[in-house]
Amino acid sequence: MNNMKQNDEAELETLIIYSGDDIWKLLWLVFLLILFTSHAHADSGAAAHMETGINEIEMDKVKSGSLLFKSENSDHYWQALTLETDVQIDVTGMIARTTLRQKFKNNQTGWVEGVYVFPLPEDAAVDRLRMEIGDRIIEGEIKERSEAKRIYTEASNQGKKASLIEQERPNLFTNSVANIGPGETVMVEIEYQQTLRYDNGAFSLRFPMAITPRYIPGGVVVLEEQITQFSGSGWAIDTDQVGDASRITPPVLKEAEKGNPVRLTVTLNSGFSLQRIQSRYHPVITKDLEKNVTVVTLMNETEKTDRDFELVWWPELASAPKAALFTEKKEDAFYHLLMVLPPADVNEGGHIDREVIYVIDTSGSMSGISIQQARQALGLALTRLRPEDRFNVISFNSYTDKLFSHARMASPQNIRDAQHYVSSLEAEGGTEMGSALEAALLNQQESRAVRQVIFLTDGSVGNEAALFKLIKQHLGNSRLFTVGIGSAPNSHFMSKAAQFGRGTFTYISDLNEVQSKTAALFHKLETSVMTDLEATFDDPAAAMWPQRLPDLYQGESLLLTARTTLKDQEVVVTGQRKNHQWSNTLHLNNASNGSGIATLWARNKIASLMDRIRDGDKETEIKLQVIDVALRHHLVSKYTSLVAVDVTPSHANSEIVERKAVPVNLPKGQQHPKIFGRHAQTATPAQLQFLLGVLLLMLALWAWFKRKPA
């Protein structure tokens, strides 16, 4: 074993060989201990349940998100911790400010700590935390992550109520709430803001409501005399490729057990007349309050959190913006938000020589509706190929498979072969995305053709950072376009992979929108790109984020934030399309007043700094810069957290507090057995730890048999 220490190889002696009968006797003893322990654990759990006097409920009577324990001798359950969420989104101009109220209720007779892993938009700037206990409100403070964790743990151990907000990924956060008393409710309020997306003449806002279970690659890390176990409360074990796997894999309810109800309201103050408003996936009610102000509410009082909410609105044609400017003064600086829409390609009828590589995810998380969406989208994409185009199709799950050994001409027969190949694909297995990306990006041939990689996936992986690094290393002359499939795709992976791949991203979350969204995407791919974009300010001290502006495809807008010392100045935006120079001059003194722009600027700076780590900058140096920005602007980041502590202890230190992870819903259309297997309901962290312990015990027995004489 690699963790056994041998002080002197010269002292090795002949190993004692024990008989097989002796070994099997001891292994039989271990098996009996396992059987007895498991049975005793189940009996004690049932007995404890009976002693609490908590009422049992049937599954179809559950009306809120719950941590449920099944009764031993019936099909009834009892609730440990329930969660309800209220969402208020206020949209003003290009900025959305969201207030999230999470209500935790302890239905047990003992004290509990609630742990809830929840999704947010990938560009969310989380800057406020409040904890409500009765009529008391405790404001959260921003601290370095380790310090915030220490404060929270100390408060928890002292019997004080506390809340801790940590970032696991830019679109995934954890809320821990300590010392929720028997029958008690604790309200935690979180605020964040984001910018809207403007594409093809429409504004859109996406609020994630579900988490697609992530595939965790890699092996368990074995350290000196211990095994890396669980840093969080999830179902996965931390691995050498995903060191925080247990923090990003919350327990998942089966399809029939869905809960975690949400109430949602959007107040839309667009500032211009609207042509129409559409909620893509949830029925809503709209009500006009005053000029250019509309309130949008869910038609049902609450909705299950099993698919993302997306709201889209189109301005009247005469009101469609070509540019938008907003400015906020904070302390001695001016913060600006700029949205610029370059002109359309006037010669878009021209043909672009292309080599198109289609990559389709066929892993277990793509089962159900998702694989249908992906097959249909890819089938439509194949019909848009021209005879002079070259193409190939790559599918992947636990393994990667190519239709052709190399890209071929888009002849009628080759397209028929591809259509047949795609129609036969089924979803099962793991999500080994790295090998598929390598197959798509490596071995590029010298050609004048534009090489486009179309990646259809739900992005349900835990090793995003390694995949981003792979894309940056092997992109070459290719451009990567991600298509987020399913009701809750991993938006962080989709947007960042497209950013590093110099492409763009889109979402297809319903079978009814496959045709329209596929057509819109491929219209972009078939037209020229606005490249070499730059923004120049009069102020030499201007700090713009992102510093490296992305390429823009047909119908897309440029969005950037900047800090200047002067308000009255100009900014010149330039770019190139088909070797033609384009420029636009904007006067910042004409900007509208805005709020929260400094926060967005800081969020963009943090995101850009984190990207530098993938460019090879030292993480230790980047970490210090991120902490400085995050503390100044009160932002949650990878290295900073919000913590709120009630100064009054709720119970004595001697009280036992159980840690309860709030389970999340499986996204709509996904199939539990395809992702977790038929017996996934038994794969809880405690049981996995127990099995690991048994495995280590058996290894220890083996080592004991093989040890040298004392």
N, C-alpha and C positions, 0 to 999 in steps of 0.2 A: 504493500500500500504506500502511496506516495507521501502520506503525512506521517509515517512512522520514522522516528529518529534512530539512527544507528551511529553510536558514538565511535565505534572502532570496528571496521570490517574484519580486522584480524581476530576479533573475539568471537566470530560466528562459529557456532558449533552445529553438530548434526541435529536436525529436528527430530523430535519425538513423534512417531507415527502412531496415532490412536486408531483403534479399530472402528470400522464403519458402524458397528452396533452402538458403540458409545456415542458417536456423533448423532445418529438417528434418534437415540433416546433423548438427547438434549434438545434436538430440533422438535421432537414431539412434545416435549415439555413447553417449549416456546409457543407452539401452536395452541396448546391448552390454555396457556396464560392469555394469549390473544383472545381466544373465544370467551373465556371467563370475563376478561376485562371489558370487552365490547358489550357482553350481555349485562354486566353490572352497570356499565355506563348508561345503557338504554333504560334499565330498570330505575336507576336513580333519577334520571331525567323525568321519567313518567311519574315517579313518586313526588318529586319536587313540584311537578305541575299540579298534581292532585292537591298537594298541601296549600298551594297558593289560592286555590278556589277561583281561579280565573275561568270565565265561561268559555266553553268551546264554541266554535262557529263553523258553519259549512263554507266550502270554498266559494260558492256562488253568492254568499252573503257579504263577502269582503267588498267594502266600498272605498277603501283608501289604500295607499301604498303601505305594505306591512312586512315585517319580519315574522314569518309564520313558523310554528313548530307543530309537526303532525302528531296527533294522539297515537299511542301505541296500538290500541285495539279498535280503532274506528277510522272513518274517513273524515273526521273533523280536525280542525286546527285551532290553535290559540295564538293570539297576536302578542308580540313582544314590544315592538316599536313601530309606530305608524308615522307617515310623512304626508303632508299636504303642501302644495306650492301655489302661491299667487304671483302672477307676473304682470307688471305694469311697464309698458314700453312707451316712452314719449319721444316722438320724432320731430325734430326741428331742423329744417333745411337738410343738410347732409349728415347730421349726427343723430344717433339714437341713444337715449339714456334709459337704462333698464333697471328696475327695482325688483329683486327676487326675494320673496318672503317664504322661508322654509319653516314649517311648523312641525316640531318633533313632539310626539306624545308617547309617554311610557305607560304601557298597559299592564306592567308587571307589579309585583309587590316589593321588588328589590330595586336598587339603584342601578342605572345603566349609563353607559357612554355610547352615544350614537355616532356612527361613522357613515357618511354619505358621499359617494363619488358621483359627480354630476358633470354633464357637458355644458360648455358655453361656446359662443362663436370663437373661431380661431384668432380673431383680432380683438377680443374683449380686453378692455383696460379696467381691471377690477381695482377700485380705489376706496371702497367704503364697506364697513362691517358694523352692524349694530345687533346687540343681543337684548331681547325683551324678556324680563321675568316679572310677571304681574304688571305693576305700573312703573317698574324701574327699567331704564334704558342704559345700557353700557356700550359706549363707543369703542370700536376697535382701534388699535394702534398698529402702525407698520413697523416691523422689526426685521432684522436679518433672520433668515429661516431657522437657523439653529437656535438663536436666542428666543424667537417666538415659540418654538417647540419646547424649550426649557421652561419658559413662563407658563405655558399651558399645562405641561406635565406636573410642575410644582403645584399649580392651583388645583389640578385634579386630585393629586395626592393629599392635599389639605382639605378636601371635601368642598371646594368652591366650584361654582358653576363657571364654565369657560367655553369659548368657541375659538376655533382655529381654522383659518382658510389657507390652504396650501395649493400651489400649482403643480400638477403632475406633468401636464403637457399644456401648450398654449390654449388648447380647447378642452382641457380636462382638469377639474379641481376637486379637492376633498374638503368637506366641512366636518370637523370633529366637534362634538358637543359633550362636555363632561358633566357628570353628576345630575342627571335628570331623575328626579325623585319619583316614587311610586304614584301613578295616576297623574303625574305632572306634565304640563305642556311648556315647552321653551320655544320661543320664536326667534329665528335668526334672519336678519335682513342684510342682503348683499346688493351692492350697486356696481354697475359697470357701464361703460359706453363704448360705442363702436361707430365706424363710418358706414354709410350705405353703399351698396354696389349699384353702379349705373352702367347698363349694357343694352345696346340695341334699342335705345329710346325708352327704356323702362328702369325705374328704381326698384330695388328689392331689399328685403330684410329677412334674414333667416335666423330663427331661434331654435337651437337643437334641443330635443326633448328625450332622446334615447342614445344609448351607447351600444354600438355593435361590438360583441365580444372580440377582443383582440387575440390574434394568434401569437403565441410566445415561443420563438425559436431559442435554440441553445440548450446547454446542459447545466445541471445543478452545480454550483461552485463548491468545491470541497476545500476548506481551509485547514489550518493547523488544528487538529483535534476537534473540529466542529464542522457542521454543514450549514451553508447559508440557507436560511429558512424564509421567514415571511417578515418583510418590513412593513407590510400593510395588512388589510383584512380581506383581500381578494382570494379567488380560488386558485390562482397560479402561484408557482414557486419562483422566486427570484433566480435568474439564470445568468450565465456569463455574457449573453447578448442583450438581455433586458434586465438590468440590475434592480429595477423597481417594479417587476412584473406583478407582485402581489398588491401594489398600490393602484394599478390601473385596470384591475380585473374584478370589479365588484360582483357579488353573487347575483345570479340571474334567475328571475322567476320564469316558470314555464308559460306557454301561451295562454293557458286557461286561468292562470293565477294573476293576471295583470292588474296593477294598481297604480300607486303614486299619482293620484289625480292632480290636475293642474287647471287653474283658472287664468285666463289671459285676456288682457285688454291692451289695445294699441291706440294711442292718441296721435293722429297724423296731422301735423301742421306743416304742410309741404311748402307753403309760400306761393303757390301758383294753382291755377285751375286744373282739375284732373279730368282726364278722359274716362278712366275706369280704374277700379280697384279689384284685385283678385287674390283670394287665399287659395293656394294651389292644392292643399291636402286636407284642410279642415273647413267644414261649413261655418260661415260667420255671418254676423249682422253688422251692417254699417249704418251710421247715423251722422248726418251733417250737423255740427254744433253752430258754426258761424262760417264766415267766408274763409275758404281754404283750410278749414279744420274739420276732420272727420274722426269719429270714434269707431273702432272696430272691436267687436267682442265675439267670443265663440258662441255659436248657436246653441250648443249644449252647455249647460252650466259649468261642467268640468269635462276634460278629455283625458284619456289614458295617455301616459307619456311613452308612446311606442313608435312615434315617427316625428320628424322635424316639422316645425311650423314655418311656412314661407309666405310672406305677403309681398305682392307686386303691384305697383301702380304706375300708370302711364299719364304723363302731362298732356294737356291739349297741345295740338301741333304747334300753335302759335307761341306756346309757353315753353316748348322744349329748349333746354339750356345748351349753349355752346361753351359756357364757362361759368363757374361759381366761385366766389371769393368770400371768406369769412375771416374775421380777425378778433383776437382776444388780447387785452392788455393784462399782464400779470407781473407784479413787482416792476422791474425796470426793463421789461422786454415785451415785444409784440409777437404773438403766435398766430400763424396764418394756416388756413386750410384752403387748398386750391384744387378745383376740379376743372380739367380742360378736356374738351372733346375735339380731337383733330378731325379735319374734313374727311369725308368718305373717299374711297378710291374711285376717281372718275373714269378710270379705264379698267374697271373690274372684270370686263369680259375677256381679258387676255388670259391665255393658258399658262399655267406654271408647271414645268416638268417636275414630277413628284415620284418619290419612292416612299410608300406608306407601309409601316409595320404595325399591324393590329395585335395587341396583347390583351387577352381576356382571362380574368380571374375565375377559376372553376373550383375554388376551395369550398369547404363546408358552409362557411358563413354566407356564401352566395346562393345557398339553396332556396327553393321556393320561388317567390316572385322575382327576386334579384337576378337569377340566372336567365329567367324568361326575358327580362328587360335587356340584359346584356346581349343575349343571342339575337333579339329583334333589332337592337341598335346596330350590332355588327353586320347583320344581314343587310340592313338598309345602307350602311356605309359601303359595303362591297358593290352595291348597284351604282354608286356615284363614281366609281373608278373609270378612267378613260383607257382606251386600248394602249396608248403610249405610256401609261403609268406602270410602275413596277410595284409589287406588293408581296406580303407574306402574312401568315397568321400564326401566332404563338399562344398556346394555352398553358396555364400552370395551376397546380395545387401543391401537393407534396413534391411533385416532379414537374419538369418543364418539357413541353412537346412542341415541335415545329411542324406546320403543314408541309412546307417545302424546306429543303436544306439551305436554300438561299432565295432571295427575292426573285419573283418571276414576272413576266409581262402579264398585264391584265387581259388576257385573251378570254373569250367566252367559256372555253373548256376549263381554264384555271379558275375562273370565278365560280363555275358550277361545282368544281371540286371543293372550293373553299366554303361555299354555301352548304354543301353536304357535310363537311367537317364540322362547321359551326353548329348545325342543327342537331348533331349527335352528342354535343358536349353536355355533361351532367356535373352537378356541383357536389363534391365530396373531398375530404382530405384536408391537409394543412395549407398554409399560405406562405410558401417559400418564394417570396417575391424577388429576392436578390438574384437568383439564377435566371429568372425571367427577364429582369432588367438587363443583365449581362448579355443574354441571348439577343436582346433587341438592340443594344447599343454597341456591342463589340463587332469587330470584323467589318467595319464600314469601308465601302469601296469608293475610289475616287470617281466623282461624278458631278456634273453641273446640276443635277436634279436636287430639289429641296427634299431632305429626308425628314419625314414626320413619323413619330411613334405615338400611336393612339392607345392609351392604357385604360381599360375598362375594369374597375375594381371598386370594392367598398372600402378599401384602405384599412382593413381591420388587422393591423399589425402593431406590435409593441416596439419594434426596433426601427422606428422612423429615422433616427439620426444616422444609423449605418446606411440606410437606403439613400438618404439625401447625399451622403458622402460619395456613395457609389455613382449616383447620377452626375455629380459635379466632376468626378474623375474620368468618366467614360462617355460623356455626352458627345464630344467631338463636334461634328457638323449637324448633328440631329437636333430636332426640337421635340420636346415631350409634351403631350396634351393628356390631361387626366380627365376621365369621365367618372364621376362619383355615382355609383349604382346603389339602389336600395333606399329604404326609408330613413336610414340614419348613417350615412357615410362618414368616414373620418375626415372632416374638413381640413384639419391641420395637415394631414398627408397630402390631400388633393391640391391645396393651394401652394404649399411649399415645393412639392415635387414639380409642379408646373412652373413655379418661379425659377428653380434651379435648372429646369429643362428648357428655359426660354420659350415656354408655350403658354397655354391658358387652360382653364378648367371649367367644367360645367357639371351640373347634377341632373340625373334622370332618376326620379323617385317614384314614378308611376307609369304603368304600361300605356296610359292614355297620352303621355307626353313624349314617348319615345320618338315618334316621327318628327314632331315639330322641333324638339331640341337637337336631335341628330342633324336635321337639315340646317339649323342655325349654326351648329358647330362646324359642319363641313363647308358651309358658305364662307366662314372665316378662313378655313384652311386653304380654300381655293382662290383667295384674293391676297394681294400683297400686304406686307407688314410694315408698320411704321417703326423704324429702328433708330439707333443712335440718339435717343431723346436726351436732352439736357435742359436744365433750368438755371438761368443766371440772374442773380440779384445785384442791385446797385450796392447794397451793403456788403462790404468785404467780410464782415463778421457774421454774415448769415449762416445758419446751421440748418441744413435741409435733410429730412429723412423721408423715404430712403434716399441714400446718396446715389446709388446706382439705379437709374430709372428703368423700368421694364419696357420691353417691346410691346407695341399695341396692335391688336388685330381689329378687323373691321367692326365698328360699332362700340369699341371699348373706350373708356375714358381714363385719363391720367389723373391720379389722386396723390397728392403729396402734402406734407406739413413742413413748416419752416419757422424758425425763430430769428427775429431781427431786432436790432436796437432802434431802428427808425420805422415809422409807419408809412410815411409819404415817400414812396419809391416805386420803381418798376421791376418787374420780373419778365424775362424773355425766355419763352419755351421754344425749342427748336427740335426738329427731327427730320428723318429722311424716308422717302418712300419711292422705290424704283429710281434711285439716284436723283430724285427731285427734292430740293430743300424746302422745308415748311417751317414757318415761325409764327409766333403769336406773342404780342406784348400786352401784359396785364398791369393795370395801375392799382396798387394795393390800397391807395387812399379811397378807392371806390368800393372797398369791401364792406360787407354787412357785418354788424356786430354779432359775435357768437360766444358761446360759453363751452368750457370743457376742451377747447382746442389745445391748450397746454398739455392736458392729460394725454390726448391723442398723439401729440408730438413726442412725448416721453415714451409712450408705448411703441411707436414706430422706431424710435432710437434704440430701445431695448431689443426689439426684434432684429434690427440691422446688426447690432453688436453680437447677438447670439449667432447670426449667420457667419460672422467672421471666424468663429471657432471652427466651422467646417472649411474655412479657407486656410486653416493652418495656424491661426493666432493662438497664443497660449490661453487656456481657459482661466488660469489663475489671474491673469491680467484683465481679461474680459469681465470676470466675475466682479472685480472691484469697481469697474466702471458701471456695470449694471446695478450693483447695490447702491452706488452713489445716486444714479438717476432715479431709481425706484423709491429710495427713502425721501428724496427731495419732492417727489410728486405723489407720494403715498400710494404706490402701486404694488400689487402682488406680482411676483416674478418667480423664476426658478430659484432665486436666491433670497427672496423676501416673502414674508407672510403677514397676514393680518391676524391679530389676537385680541380677544376681549375677555376680561376677567371680572367676575363679581367679587367685591372685597369681603362679602359676608359668607362664611362657610355655611353650606347647606346641611352637612351631616358630619359626624365624627370620623376621624381618620380610620377607625377600626371597621367601618362599614365596607362590605365587599361590593365592588362595582363591576358589573359585567360589561364587556365590550360587545356592542351589537352593530353589525354592518347592515345598512338598509339595502335590500336587494333592488335591482333595477329591472325594468321590463325588457324582454327580448323584442328587438325592433319588429315592427309589423311585417309579416310575410316570411320571416325566417323560421327555420325548423330546428327546434332544440336538439333532437337526436343527431342531426347532421353536424352540429357544432360541438356538442359535448359527449355524444355517444349515448347509448340506451340507459346507462347507469350513472349519468352525470349528476343526478340528484344526490348521490352519496359522496361526491367529490368536494367536500368542504375542507377548508384549510386545516381544521383540527384533525380530521380523519387522515388527511395527507401527512400531516406532521406525525401522527401516530404510526402510520405505515412506514414513514421514513425512520422513525425510532426503532421499529421492529427490524427493519433492514439493517440498521447500524448495529443492533444487538446481535443479529446473526453474523454480521461481519466480524464483530468483536469476538464471538464464540469461535469463529474460524481462526482468527488470529491467535486466540488463546490456545487452541489445539496445536497451532504451529509454532508456539513460542519455544524458546530455548529453555533448558532446565534452569531453575533458580540457583 
